[in-house]
Amino acid sequence: MKHKIDETIATRAYELWEKAGKPEGRDEEFWRLAEQELINEDKSSPRRTPDTL
């Protein structure tokens, strides 16, 4: 499961990095942004219940 999450974050981080013009040395920043998007998306999921936290 963790591998799938990391893969999702990596894909989104790459997309964000490309949109920003591919700046060098900011990989951690884009990883955190993508990770936060995933967390925010999960919080708003209608399928999210106390049982699935």
C-alpha positions as CSV (number, residue, x, y, z in Angstrom):
1,M,0.0,0.0,0.0
2,K,2.8,2.4,0.9
3,H,4.4,1.9,-2.5
4,K,1.2,2.8,-4.3
5,I,0.9,6.0,-2.2
6,D,4.5,6.9,-2.9
7,E,4.0,6.3,-6.6
8,T,0.9,8.6,-6.5
9,I,2.8,11.3,-4.7
10,A,5.7,11.1,-7.0
11,T,3.5,11.4,-10.1
12,R,1.7,14.4,-8.7
13,A,5.0,16.0,-7.5
14,Y,6.4,15.6,-11.0
15,E,3.3,17.3,-12.5
16,L,3.6,20.2,-10.1
17,W,7.4,20.5,-10.8
18,E,6.7,20.6,-14.6
19,K,4.0,23.3,-14.2
20,A,6.4,25.4,-12.2
21,G,9.0,25.3,-15.0
22,K,11.2,22.5,-13.7
23,P,13.1,24.4,-11.1
24,E,16.2,22.7,-9.7
25,G,16.7,21.9,-6.1
26,R,13.1,22.0,-5.0
27,D,12.2,18.3,-5.2
28,E,11.3,18.1,-1.5
29,E,9.0,21.1,-1.8
30,F,7.0,19.5,-4.6
31,W,6.9,16.2,-2.8
32,R,5.4,17.9,0.3
33,L,2.9,19.8,-1.9
34,A,1.8,16.6,-3.6
35,E,1.6,14.8,-0.3
36,Q,-0.6,17.5,1.1
37,E,-2.9,17.4,-1.9
38,L,-3.4,13.7,-1.3
39,I,-4.1,14.2,2.4
40,N,-6.6,17.0,1.6
41,E,-8.3,14.8,-1.1
42,D,-8.6,11.9,1.4
43,K,-10.2,14.2,4.0
44,S,-12.9,15.2,1.6
45,S,-13.6,11.7,0.4
46,P,-17.3,10.7,1.0
47,R,-16.0,7.1,1.4
48,R,-13.9,8.2,4.4
49,T,-15.4,6.9,7.6
50,P,-14.0,6.2,11.1
51,D,-13.5,2.6,10.0
52,T,-11.3,3.5,7.1
53,L,-9.0,6.1,8.9
